[in-house]
Amino acid sequence: MNKDQLIYKWKLDGQTVSETQSYAYKADYGDAGTHKIKAIISDGEEEQQNEWTITVNKIDREALLDNFDDLTI
């Protein structure tokens, strides 16, 4: 393995979201649906990439909260 500096790029749904070695996708309620995350690593000459498909489910938050008893603090 050579000592070339590696270049990192992370894309979420085709848009660059990070150029660091790692990326953590944190979904929010409004992100429901299917998304693609792609990691691209290059040494300036060669490039490798991997892509994942992620499904964020829309959860009925009100129904979920109904499962908890009332709380008084």
Buried (B, 14 or more C-beta within 10 A) or exposed (E): EEEEEEEBBBBBEEEEBBEEEEBEBEEEEEEEEEBEBBBBBBEEEEEEEEEEEEEBEEEEEEEEEEEEEEEEE
